Amino acid sequence: MIDQVQPAQLQDWIASQATQGATVVLDVREAWEVQTACVTAHGFELVKIPMHNVPARIDELDRDQPIAVLCHHGSRSMQVAAFLVQQGFGHVANIAGGIDAWSSQVDATVPTY
């Protein structure tokens, strides 16, 4: 199952996953996008792997660790979240609205693009 989590509720989702270990926010945007706008890790580990590289780098992720996937608006992250679930990851969320929603809900200093 893939949880849909609004950026403003991410900390609550992280707290609900605490028994599973430290949460990873997996940013699947391209490098230029991350340079344009990036979240600051507070209470989670931030891992940056562009969407097209996830299959080749999947072993860098722990299947038992909670992972919340982030992109620009939520479409790519949903695709990656579904892929992770298919690969046996048990605690996966899609950050609905992506970095764009993050800017409006969590941190207005994060630029929109």
C-alpha positions as CSV (number, residue, x, y, z in Angstrom):
1,M,0.0,0.0,0.0
2,I,1.2,3.5,-0.8
3,D,0.2,6.2,1.6
4,Q,-0.6,9.6,0.2
5,V,0.9,12.2,2.5
6,Q,0.6,16.0,2.2
7,P,3.9,17.7,3.0
8,A,2.3,19.4,6.1
9,Q,1.5,15.9,7.4
10,L,4.9,14.3,6.7
11,Q,6.2,14.6,10.2
12,D,3.0,12.8,11.5
13,W,3.7,10.0,8.9
14,I,7.3,9.8,10.0
15,A,6.2,9.5,13.7
16,S,3.8,6.7,12.7
17,Q,6.6,4.8,11.1
18,A,9.1,5.3,14.0
19,T,9.1,1.6,15.0
20,Q,10.4,0.8,11.5
21,G,13.5,2.9,11.8
22,A,14.6,6.3,10.5
23,T,12.6,7.6,7.6
24,V,14.2,8.4,4.2
25,V,12.8,11.1,1.9
26,L,13.7,10.0,-1.5
27,D,13.9,12.9,-3.9
28,V,13.5,11.6,-7.5
29,R,13.9,14.9,-9.3
30,E,16.6,15.7,-11.8
31,A,19.8,17.3,-10.5
32,W,18.9,20.7,-11.9
33,E,15.5,20.6,-10.1
34,V,17.2,19.8,-6.8
35,Q,19.6,22.7,-7.4
36,T,16.6,25.0,-8.0
37,A,14.6,23.9,-4.9
38,C,15.4,21.5,-2.2
39,V,13.9,20.5,1.1
40,T,15.9,20.6,4.3
41,A,16.1,17.4,6.2
42,H,14.4,17.7,9.6
43,G,13.7,14.3,11.3
44,F,14.5,12.3,8.2
45,E,17.4,11.4,5.9
46,L,17.3,13.0,2.5
47,V,18.4,10.8,-0.4
48,K,18.6,12.1,-4.0
49,I,18.3,9.6,-6.8
50,P,16.8,10.8,-10.1
51,M,13.8,8.7,-11.2
52,H,15.5,7.0,-14.1
53,N,18.4,5.9,-11.8
54,V,16.3,4.3,-9.1
55,P,16.2,0.8,-10.7
56,A,20.0,0.7,-11.0
57,R,20.6,2.1,-7.5
58,I,17.8,0.3,-5.6
59,D,20.3,-1.5,-3.5
60,E,21.2,1.9,-1.9
61,L,17.8,1.8,-0.2
62,D,16.7,-0.4,2.7
63,R,13.5,-2.4,2.0
64,D,12.6,-2.3,5.7
65,Q,13.1,1.4,6.2
66,P,10.1,3.9,5.7
67,I,10.5,5.8,2.5
68,A,8.6,8.9,1.4
69,V,9.1,9.8,-2.2
70,L,9.2,13.4,-3.5
71,C,9.2,15.0,-6.9
72,H,7.9,18.2,-8.4
73,H,4.2,17.7,-8.3
74,G,3.7,14.1,-7.2
75,S,3.4,12.1,-10.4
76,R,7.0,10.8,-10.7
77,S,7.1,10.1,-7.0
78,M,4.0,8.0,-7.2
79,Q,5.5,6.0,-10.1
80,V,8.6,5.4,-8.1
81,A,6.6,4.6,-4.9
82,A,4.7,1.9,-6.9
83,F,7.9,0.5,-8.2
84,L,9.4,0.3,-4.7
85,V,6.3,-1.5,-3.4
86,Q,6.6,-4.0,-6.4
87,Q,10.2,-4.6,-5.3
88,G,9.2,-5.5,-1.8
89,F,9.6,-2.3,0.1
90,G,7.0,-2.4,2.9
91,H,6.7,1.2,4.2
92,V,6.3,3.6,1.3
93,A,4.5,7.0,0.9
94,N,4.1,9.4,-1.9
95,I,4.5,13.1,-0.9
96,A,1.4,14.4,-2.6
97,G,1.9,17.7,-4.4
98,G,5.7,17.3,-4.4
99,I,8.1,20.1,-3.8
100,D,5.6,22.6,-5.1
101,A,3.2,21.7,-2.2
102,W,6.1,21.6,0.2
103,S,6.8,25.3,-0.6
104,S,3.2,26.3,0.1
105,Q,2.6,24.0,3.1
106,V,5.9,23.6,4.9
107,D,8.6,26.1,3.9
108,A,7.8,29.2,1.8
109,T,11.5,29.8,1.4
110,V,11.7,26.8,-1.0
111,P,11.4,28.3,-4.5
112,T,8.6,27.2,-6.9
113,Y,9.4,26.5,-10.5
